[in-house]
């Protein structure tokens, strides 16, 4: 006679987690709800596809056709170097071209650059050459011209002397000089990248903040929160909601940022990839701390509402603050921008911008992060107090005064 054995699922892990770390269960539930929300997934996917499509379109419009450059030169020797560089460029791209315009002197060459008549200038400088640009040099043009100089001067030196390596390499150094002061294309790229990061934080704070508030008021309206509050501490419930949504917001932001950085490599601005990447890496901790500074306040706004219809009034002040931060952050300049980059939450928008522009030092970013972390701790304390005291009040919309001074 055989005996059938019934195997029961092992719930010891879940039980231990619920007993020791109930906030983890809440956080995992928040993540599961978001990842199973079809509208959320479709919206996020559509945004990522749109970002990729914009960069693909930019790459198609700007990258179509062979490269064509114009260089200002002051003599036939420089013209011969450019002609050799053109041949080297055409070895890889048949239709590529480097044309020359002859100018009288260095001043005339600089005028041609600033007026847009030339992409670069090749000028004699001592026993070498000077590659002059009005802005960030084109990496491909700079490379072929520098290589042409090396090969031609080595050949000439070898023919004239050919006795030592120092003589063979004489005159092959290329000094770089940018007469723009760094305020043209690089500044444009820095502004676009800074605006994108600011807009990403604004949208994430609004979207995921409203998700937190909605989650709280739905549980409160359905009276599920009374069961949850009886099973786990209210502080653990708040911690789980905040951390779960913060992880989700960070994941979406990181995914969109990565897609944008990859897309940048397919555009004419790919030479700025290292600068934008460094700015984005600084942006990550500012984003996380800035979002955490607001997350508990969003939860408190949800707890102060008794019905979903009340959310518009309880979340309106926070929404207006975010709109003001976004608009002010993009409009500040000069000393006001420097001061604003140290103001918590506003620094999430301004400090990455300053880092991209090269007007902020690393220690300034660290100081701004410290101030944001301190402000984050303060808002967590305030938000947690409002959340705890308003969560179980179901008689109607709870005012700020009542939530702050109400009973535990």
Secondary structure, DSSP 8 states (H G I E B T S, - for coil): -----------HHHHHHHHH-HHHHHHHHHHHHHHT-HHHHHHHHHHHHHHHHHHHHHHHHHH-S--EEEEEESSHHHHHHHHHHHHHHHTT-TT-EEEEEE-SSHHHHHHHHHTTS-SEEEEEETTEEEEEESSS--HHHHHHHHHHHHHHHHHHHHHHT-S-HHHHTTT--EEEEE-S-S-SHHHHHHHHHHHHHHHHHHHHHHHHHHHHHHHHHHHHHTTHHHHHHHHS-HHHHHHHHHHHHHHHHHHHHHHHHHHHHHHHTTSTTGGGHHHHHHHHHHHHHHHHHHHHHHHHHHHHHHHT-SSGGGHHHHHHHHHHHHHHHHHHHHH--HHHHHHHTTSTTHHHHHHHHHHHHT-S-HHHHHHHHHHHHHHHHHHHHHHHHHHHHHHT--SS---HHHHHHS--
